[in-house]
Amino acid sequence: MFEGKDDMSAHIKSSILGQTINIPIVNGKLGLGIWQGIYLCEFREHGGRRKIVLTIYS
């Protein structure tokens, strides 16, 4: 994939928000609070396919 004109701003936004989150699992469900959620953001104008890697430690 080639770099585009929107790459620099996408890299900055990604570094501010981060790429990794840790979420506890409580009784087989995501341990999120009432007002919490998980959002996936794409900062490039024409983003390609993405993969989500899920690792569960027990």
Phi, psi and omega per residue, in radians:
M1 nan 2.466 -3.105
F2 -1.627 2.657 3.071
E3 -1.255 2.472 3.122
G4 -2.022 3.076 -3.107
K5 -1.168 -0.324 -3.112
D6 -1.653 0.064 -3.064
D7 -1.141 -0.754 -3.063
M8 -1.088 -0.829 3.130
S9 -1.144 -0.604 3.109
A10 -1.158 -0.709 3.114
H11 -1.126 -0.724 3.140
I12 -1.131 -0.847 3.133
K13 -1.059 -0.719 -3.140
S14 -1.134 -0.693 3.139
S15 -1.236 -0.512 3.100
I16 -1.267 -0.779 -3.089
L17 -1.435 -0.470 -3.135
G18 1.601 2.882 -3.103
Q19 -2.075 -0.073 -3.043
T20 -2.297 2.450 3.028
I21 -2.339 2.669 3.037
N22 -2.066 2.224 -3.120
I23 -2.249 2.180 3.093
P24 -1.227 2.597 3.039
I25 -1.909 2.128 -3.088
V26 -2.077 2.075 -3.127
N27 0.935 0.718 3.089
G28 1.369 0.125 3.141
K29 -2.184 2.737 3.082
L30 -1.104 2.294 -3.099
G31 -1.487 1.085 3.124
L32 -1.711 2.618 3.072
G33 -1.328 3.088 -3.088
I34 -1.010 -0.749 -3.039
W35 -1.767 0.195 -3.124
Q36 -1.675 2.667 3.109
G37 -2.702 3.016 3.100
I38 -2.031 2.204 -3.126
Y39 -2.122 2.325 3.052
L40 -1.791 2.204 -3.063
C41 -2.043 2.420 3.016
E42 -2.035 2.119 -3.057
F43 -1.764 -0.132 3.103
R44 -1.537 2.629 -3.133
E45 -1.121 -0.644 -3.124
H46 -2.292 1.225 -3.109
G47 -1.179 2.585 3.134
G48 -1.602 -2.863 3.125
R49 -1.209 2.556 3.126
R50 -2.230 2.708 3.048
K51 -2.069 2.502 3.050
I52 -1.895 2.232 3.111
V53 -1.828 2.142 -3.132
L54 -1.985 2.137 3.097
T55 -2.105 2.217 -3.133
I56 -1.994 2.153 3.074
Y57 -1.789 2.352 3.087
S58 -2.326 nan nan
